[in-house]
């Protein structure tokens, strides 16, 4: 299983990520800034407090977090079926 190992805030609501398979890069989150719970990001200090939570999500607090798998797919362009081969088998069996 591929896990996020490091995260760092960048300028313009971007975060830099490193995953256990060696994949690294930046993801632009600006389309979410200011919307719903992500309104908290408008305070730059809050956005810069990003960390990897104990259960592997990318988090800013207990209420503001993103799925590491969704961010990996955004970073690599891989599909859920590529990341989780069991999904492909389930779709074929349906």
C-alpha positions as CSV (number, residue, x, y, z in Angstrom):
1,X,0.0,0.0,0.0
2,X,1.3,3.4,-1.0
3,X,1.3,5.9,1.9
4,X,2.1,9.6,2.1
5,X,5.3,10.2,4.1
6,X,5.8,14.0,4.0
7,X,3.8,17.1,3.2
8,X,4.8,20.8,2.9
9,X,2.8,23.9,2.2
10,X,3.6,25.9,-0.9
11,X,2.6,29.3,-2.3
12,X,-0.9,29.7,-3.7
13,X,-2.7,26.9,-1.9
14,X,-0.4,24.2,-3.2
15,X,1.1,21.4,-1.2
16,X,4.2,19.3,-1.9
17,X,3.9,15.6,-1.2
18,X,6.2,12.6,-0.9
19,X,4.8,9.0,-1.0
20,X,6.4,5.7,0.1
21,X,6.9,4.6,-3.5
22,X,9.2,7.6,-4.1
23,X,6.6,9.7,-5.9
24,X,6.9,13.4,-5.2
25,X,5.2,16.6,-6.5
26,X,2.9,19.4,-5.9
27,X,-0.9,19.5,-6.0
28,X,-2.9,22.7,-6.5
29,X,-5.8,23.0,-4.0
30,X,-6.7,26.6,-4.9
31,X,-10.1,25.5,-6.4
32,X,-11.1,24.4,-2.8
33,X,-9.8,27.5,-0.9
34,X,-12.5,29.5,0.7
35,X,-15.2,26.8,0.2
36,X,-17.0,25.1,3.1
37,X,-14.5,23.8,5.7
38,X,-11.7,25.0,3.4
39,X,-12.6,28.6,4.2
40,X,-10.1,28.1,7.1
41,X,-7.3,28.1,4.5
42,X,-7.9,31.8,3.9
43,X,-5.8,32.3,7.0
44,X,-2.3,31.6,5.6
45,X,-1.0,30.5,9.0
46,X,-3.7,27.8,9.1
47,X,-2.9,26.6,5.6
48,X,0.8,26.3,6.5
49,X,0.0,24.1,9.5
50,X,-0.6,21.1,7.2
51,X,0.6,17.7,8.4
52,X,0.3,13.9,7.8
53,X,-2.3,12.6,10.4
54,X,-1.9,9.4,12.4
55,X,-4.3,7.6,10.0
56,X,-2.5,8.9,6.8
57,X,-4.7,11.8,5.6
58,X,-3.3,15.2,4.8
59,X,-4.7,17.4,7.6
60,X,-4.9,20.8,9.0
61,X,-7.1,19.9,12.0
62,X,-9.5,17.1,13.0
63,X,-12.1,18.9,10.8
64,X,-10.1,19.7,7.7
65,X,-8.4,16.9,6.0
66,X,-7.9,15.3,2.5
67,X,-7.6,11.7,1.4
68,X,-4.0,10.7,0.7
69,X,-5.2,8.3,-2.1
70,X,-7.2,11.1,-3.9
71,X,-4.2,13.3,-3.8
72,X,-1.9,10.6,-5.1
73,X,-4.3,10.1,-8.0
74,X,-4.3,13.9,-8.7
75,X,-0.5,13.9,-8.5
76,X,0.1,10.9,-10.8
77,X,-2.9,10.9,-13.0
78,X,-3.6,7.3,-12.1
79,X,-7.1,6.0,-11.8
80,X,-8.6,4.3,-8.7
81,X,-8.5,1.0,-10.6
82,X,-4.8,1.4,-11.2
83,X,-4.2,2.3,-7.6
84,X,-6.5,-0.4,-6.2
85,X,-6.5,-3.4,-8.6
86,X,-9.2,-5.1,-6.6
87,X,-11.6,-2.5,-7.9
88,X,-11.0,-3.6,-11.5
89,X,-11.8,-7.2,-10.5
90,X,-15.0,-6.2,-8.7
91,X,-16.2,-4.1,-11.8
92,X,-15.5,-7.1,-14.1
93,X,-17.4,-9.4,-11.8
94,X,-20.5,-7.1,-11.6
